[in-house]
């Protein structure tokens, strides 16, 4: 049975109002708002604390495990009241963990990395916009990445977001690094409007938490900014593309690639793909302006890979 369904049934059987449940939880030292309880029983969010749910079982008079036993499954997609926003009318609110892992060359490694991080609020964050600036050095090999993301909470008690980036070629290591810094090919720097949480890296991937400067309630927005730069051995050749992988929808996506002075490619293209092994669909040659940069703008992006690739002289 789904957690939300079981909670609704338990609330109805108890005969208690959500306000009375809130009050009784408070007397036991557990602070939960009426709005949060409402979201839980409607499936718009789910608890992060098993201890809180165990206390809730006591208040509702149900056997231990009735509700806590349903917390191990994947969180359901957030529901919407009424019609979804017009810009996302054909976009599913969330993707399964399987479809997210299949965006990366090694799904098992991806799952092992992000499985060590707290993604409990990810499915309740609406991505309003993502803006990437990928800069190549004059040698065409050194790089840096600056990211700005604008997020909106679709539920209460959300305090972080998980980000994943491809930072280098895959390596033969079977297990991901257990500590920040082990086998990393990039470092997280220049974090703004948030603070870094746990970082995991390995096999050319880097996954990390960004903790917001406050806990978000439904409807709140957060802006996070961060920079990545290489910290490990450089690949033998210059990169020939940059891409962003979307396991969840985003309203607007912008990517800018800045080429180093005196090292411009012969041609530059925007592309999309359904996965790392799927064929790339080019949607036109991109003009490289006098600033030595090219850009793409897309949205809404439903799912998959969006990027820029180039051919060197």
SVG drawing of the C-alpha trace seen along z (x, -y; Angstrom):
<svg xmlns="http://www.w3.org/2000/svg" viewBox="-14 -40 62 43">
<polyline fill="none" stroke="black" stroke-width="0.4" points="0.0,0.0 1.2,-3.5 2.2,-5.6 -0.2,-8.5 -3.2,-6.1 -2.3,-4.3 -2.0,-7.6 -5.4,-8.9 -7.0,-5.7 -5.4,-5.9 -6.4,-9.5 -10.0,-8.8 -10.1,-5.8 -8.8,-7.9 -11.5,-10.5 -9.0,-13.2 -8.6,-16.4 -5.2,-17.4 -5.1,-20.2 -5.6,-17.7 -3.0,-15.4 -0.6,-18.4 -1.3,-19.3 -0.7,-15.7 2.5,-15.4 3.6,-18.7 3.0,-17.4 5.4,-14.5 8.1,-16.9 7.4,-16.6 6.7,-19.8 4.8,-19.2 2.5,-21.8 -1.1,-21.0 -0.1,-21.9 2.7,-19.2 0.3,-16.6 -2.1,-17.4 0.7,-17.1 1.7,-13.7 -1.7,-12.2 -2.3,-13.7 1.0,-12.3 2.5,-15.7 5.5,-15.1 6.5,-12.4 8.3,-12.4 12.1,-12.4 12.2,-11.1 11.2,-7.6 11.1,-8.7 8.4,-11.3 6.3,-8.7 6.7,-6.3 5.3,-9.0 2.5,-9.6 1.6,-5.9 1.2,-6.3 -1.0,-9.4 -3.2,-7.6 -3.4,-4.4 -2.1,-2.1 0.3,0.8 4.0,0.0 5.2,0.4 1.9,-0.4 3.3,-3.6 7.0,-3.4 7.1,-0.2 5.9,-2.1 8.8,-4.6 11.4,-2.3 9.8,-2.5 10.6,-5.2 8.7,-8.5 5.8,-9.0 5.6,-11.8 4.2,-15.0 0.6,-15.6 -0.8,-18.9 -3.9,-20.7 -5.9,-21.4 -4.2,-21.7 -0.4,-21.8 1.3,-25.0 0.8,-25.6 4.6,-25.5 4.7,-21.9 1.4,-20.6 3.1,-17.7 6.0,-17.3 5.8,-14.6 6.6,-16.0 9.3,-13.4 11.2,-10.5 11.9,-7.2 15.3,-6.4 15.9,-3.9 15.5,-6.5 17.7,-8.9 20.6,-6.3 20.3,-5.4 21.3,-8.9 24.9,-8.0 27.4,-5.6 27.5,-3.4 24.1,-3.3 25.4,-1.2 28.1,-3.6 25.6,-6.5 23.2,-4.7 25.9,-3.9 27.1,-7.5 23.7,-9.3 22.5,-6.6 24.9,-7.9 23.2,-11.4 19.9,-12.7 17.5,-13.0 14.3,-12.9 13.3,-16.4 14.4,-16.1 11.1,-15.0 9.4,-18.0 11.6,-20.6 10.5,-22.3 13.3,-23.4 12.4,-26.8 15.7,-27.5 19.3,-26.2 22.0,-28.4 25.5,-26.8 28.6,-28.7 31.4,-26.3 34.8,-27.9 37.7,-26.4 41.2,-27.7 43.6,-29.0 45.1,-25.5 41.7,-24.0 42.0,-21.5 41.6,-23.3 38.0,-24.1 35.7,-25.5 31.9,-25.4 29.7,-28.0 26.1,-27.0 23.0,-28.9 19.8,-27.1 16.4,-28.5 14.2,-26.1 10.7,-26.2 9.4,-23.9 6.3,-21.8 6.2,-20.7 7.3,-21.6 10.6,-20.9 13.0,-20.8 16.5,-21.9 18.7,-20.6 19.2,-19.6 21.4,-16.9 23.5,-17.8 25.4,-15.4 28.0,-16.2 30.2,-14.3 33.7,-15.6 36.0,-13.2 36.2,-9.9 35.0,-6.8 37.7,-4.8 37.8,-1.0 37.3,-1.5 34.3,0.7 33.2,-1.2 32.7,-5.0 34.8,-7.0 33.6,-6.9 35.1,-10.2 35.2,-13.6 38.4,-14.0 39.0,-10.2 39.3,-9.8 37.8,-13.2 38.5,-14.8 36.9,-18.1 36.4,-20.2 33.3,-22.2 34.2,-25.9 32.5,-29.3 29.3,-28.1 26.8,-30.9 23.4,-31.3 23.8,-27.8 26.5,-25.6 28.0,-22.3 26.9,-19.1 28.2,-15.6 30.3,-15.1 30.8,-11.7 32.9,-11.1 34.3,-8.3 34.5,-7.0 34.3,-10.5 31.1,-11.4 30.7,-13.9 27.5,-14.0 27.0,-16.5 24.4,-18.1 23.8,-21.8 22.1,-22.8 19.8,-25.9 20.3,-28.9 16.8,-28.1 14.3,-25.3 11.8,-25.7 8.0,-25.5 5.7,-24.9 5.9,-27.8 9.3,-29.1 12.0,-29.6 15.8,-29.1 18.7,-30.2 21.9,-28.3 25.2,-29.0 28.4,-27.0 31.6,-26.5 33.4,-23.3 37.0,-23.1 39.3,-20.2 41.5,-18.8 42.8,-15.6 44.9,-14.5 43.8,-16.1 42.5,-13.9 44.9,-13.4 43.0,-15.5 40.8,-18.6 37.1,-18.2 34.8,-18.3 31.5,-19.0 29.6,-19.9 26.2,-18.6 23.6,-18.6 21.6,-15.5 18.0,-16.0 16.3,-13.3 13.6,-15.9 11.9,-18.6 13.2,-22.1 11.3,-25.1 14.2,-26.9 17.8,-25.8 20.6,-28.0 24.1,-26.8 27.1,-29.0 30.4,-27.7 33.3,-30.2 36.3,-29.2 39.8,-30.2 41.5,-33.1 43.1,-31.9 41.6,-28.4 38.2,-28.4 36.6,-25.4 35.8,-25.0 32.1,-24.3 29.8,-24.2 26.4,-22.5 23.6,-22.2 22.2,-18.6 19.8,-16.5 19.8,-12.8 17.7,-10.4 20.7,-8.7 24.5,-8.3 24.3,-5.6 21.4,-7.0 22.0,-8.9 22.5,-12.7 20.0,-14.9 21.7,-18.1 19.4,-21.1 21.6,-23.5 25.0,-25.0 25.8,-27.6 27.4,-30.9 30.6,-31.7 30.5,-35.5 33.3,-38.0 33.3,-37.1 34.4,-33.6 31.3,-32.0 28.3,-30.0 25.0,-29.4 21.8,-27.4 18.5,-28.1 15.9,-25.3 12.7,-24.8 10.8,-23.2 13.2,-20.3 11.4,-17.1 14.1,-14.4 17.4,-13.5 20.6,-15.2 21.0,-18.7 24.4,-20.0 26.9,-21.7 29.5,-19.9 32.2,-21.2 34.8,-20.2 38.4,-21.5 40.4,-22.9"/>
</svg>
